[in-house]
Amino acid sequence: MLNILVCCANGAGTSLMMKMTTEKVVKSLGIKVGKLHHCSLSEGKSSATQFDVVFCPLNFISMFKEAKGVHVIGLKNVMSQAEMEEKLKASGVPLD
């Protein structure tokens, strides 16, 4: 069971849409999710270690370098279900 965090600059619109995309991805891959939370980058940076996976825009990935043991996945197109699915599969996160 994965705990997933999605972050954007302000934690309002974009992260909510990323959360909805994440819900579609985990459903299509049959992944069990314990917690799925969206927030701002500042909140995400401080709480990232409570999650298995963090999705954020590609240009903000360096903000999570302190999050040891967390799979941080940067997205070029944060609304792309295909990109999110591809990068999640390639991340090495156990998906079962």
Sine and cosine of phi, psi and omega as CSV:
sin_phi,cos_phi,sin_psi,cos_psi,sin_omega,cos_omega
0.00,0.00,0.81,-0.59,-0.06,-1.00
-0.99,-0.17,0.57,-0.82,0.19,-0.98
-0.95,-0.30,0.83,-0.56,-0.13,-0.99
-0.84,-0.55,0.69,-0.72,0.05,-1.00
-0.87,-0.49,0.71,-0.70,0.11,-0.99
-0.86,-0.52,0.73,-0.68,-0.11,-0.99
-0.77,-0.63,0.56,-0.83,0.19,-0.98
-0.67,-0.75,0.01,-1.00,-0.11,-0.99
-0.81,0.58,-0.78,0.63,-0.08,-1.00
-0.96,-0.26,-0.22,0.98,0.04,-1.00
0.98,0.22,0.35,0.94,-0.04,-1.00
-0.93,-0.37,-0.99,-0.11,-0.13,-0.99
-0.93,0.38,-0.81,0.58,-0.09,-1.00
-0.90,0.43,-0.68,0.73,-0.02,-1.00
-0.93,0.37,-0.53,0.85,0.06,-1.00
-0.92,0.40,-0.67,0.75,0.05,-1.00
-0.92,0.39,-0.61,0.80,0.08,-1.00
-0.89,0.46,-0.63,0.78,0.03,-1.00
-0.88,0.47,-0.68,0.73,0.01,-1.00
-0.91,0.41,-0.62,0.78,0.06,-1.00
-0.91,0.42,-0.67,0.74,0.03,-1.00
-0.87,0.49,-0.66,0.75,0.03,-1.00
-0.85,0.52,-0.65,0.76,0.03,-1.00
-0.91,0.41,-0.67,0.74,-0.03,-1.00
-0.90,0.43,-0.76,0.65,-0.04,-1.00
-0.92,0.40,-0.55,0.83,0.05,-1.00
-0.92,0.39,-0.69,0.72,-0.02,-1.00
-0.92,0.38,-0.49,0.87,0.01,-1.00
-1.00,-0.04,-0.08,1.00,0.00,-1.00
0.93,0.36,0.54,0.84,-0.03,-1.00
-1.00,0.03,0.73,-0.68,0.08,-1.00
-0.99,0.10,0.77,-0.63,-0.04,-1.00
-0.90,-0.44,0.77,-0.64,0.07,-1.00
-0.99,0.12,-0.76,0.65,-0.05,-1.00
-0.63,-0.78,0.71,-0.71,0.08,-1.00
-0.74,-0.68,0.91,-0.40,-0.11,-0.99
-0.78,-0.63,0.61,-0.79,0.12,-0.99
-0.89,-0.45,0.56,-0.83,-0.05,-1.00
-0.28,-0.96,-0.01,-1.00,0.08,-1.00
-0.97,0.23,0.30,-0.96,0.04,-1.00
-0.87,0.49,-0.63,0.78,-0.03,-1.00
-0.91,0.42,-0.67,0.74,0.07,-1.00
-0.92,0.38,-0.67,0.75,-0.01,-1.00
-0.88,0.47,-0.64,0.77,0.01,-1.00
-0.87,0.49,-0.63,0.77,-0.04,-1.00
-0.99,0.15,-0.34,0.94,-0.05,-1.00
-0.91,-0.41,0.07,1.00,-0.10,-0.99
-0.84,0.54,-0.57,0.82,-0.06,-1.00
-0.94,0.34,-0.15,0.99,0.07,-1.00
-1.00,0.07,0.01,1.00,-0.08,-1.00
-0.83,-0.56,0.37,-0.93,0.06,-1.00
-1.00,0.07,-0.58,0.81,-0.08,-1.00
-0.72,-0.69,0.66,-0.75,0.13,-0.99
-0.83,-0.56,0.81,-0.59,0.14,-0.99
-0.97,-0.25,0.70,-0.71,0.06,-1.00
-0.45,-0.89,0.26,-0.96,0.11,-0.99
-0.86,0.52,0.59,-0.80,-0.09,-1.00
-0.79,0.61,-0.63,0.77,-0.07,-1.00
-0.96,0.30,-0.09,1.00,0.02,-1.00
-0.94,-0.34,0.10,0.99,-0.10,-1.00
-0.87,0.50,-0.54,0.84,-0.04,-1.00
-0.92,0.39,-0.32,0.95,0.02,-1.00
-0.92,0.40,-0.29,0.96,-0.08,-1.00
-0.96,-0.29,0.32,0.95,-0.04,-1.00
-0.90,0.44,-0.37,0.93,0.03,-1.00
-0.99,0.15,-0.20,0.98,-0.07,-1.00
-0.99,0.11,0.98,0.18,-0.03,-1.00
-0.94,0.34,0.67,-0.74,0.03,-1.00
0.99,0.16,0.06,1.00,0.00,-1.00
-0.96,-0.29,0.69,-0.72,0.07,-1.00
-1.00,0.07,0.96,-0.28,0.01,-1.00
-0.99,-0.12,0.84,-0.54,-0.08,-1.00
-0.88,-0.47,0.90,-0.44,0.03,-1.00
-1.00,0.00,0.69,-0.72,-0.03,-1.00
-0.90,-0.43,0.73,-0.69,0.08,-1.00
-0.96,0.27,-0.72,0.69,0.04,-1.00
-0.90,-0.43,0.99,-0.17,-0.12,-0.99
-0.92,0.39,-0.18,0.98,0.03,-1.00
-0.98,-0.18,-0.02,1.00,-0.08,-1.00
-0.99,0.11,0.94,-0.35,0.06,-1.00
-0.89,0.45,-0.64,0.77,-0.01,-1.00
-0.89,0.46,-0.71,0.71,0.00,-1.00
-0.91,0.42,-0.69,0.72,0.00,-1.00
-0.88,0.47,-0.70,0.71,-0.01,-1.00
-0.89,0.45,-0.72,0.70,-0.01,-1.00
-0.88,0.48,-0.73,0.69,-0.04,-1.00
-0.95,0.32,-0.54,0.84,0.06,-1.00
-0.91,0.40,-0.69,0.72,0.04,-1.00
-0.89,0.46,-0.62,0.78,-0.06,-1.00
-0.99,0.16,-0.19,0.98,-0.13,-0.99
-0.97,0.26,-0.31,0.95,-0.06,-1.00
1.00,0.02,0.06,1.00,0.06,-1.00
-0.94,0.35,0.77,-0.64,0.08,-1.00
-0.91,0.41,0.87,-0.49,-0.13,-0.99
-0.99,-0.15,0.17,0.99,-0.02,-1.00
-0.93,-0.37,0.00,0.00,0.00,0.00
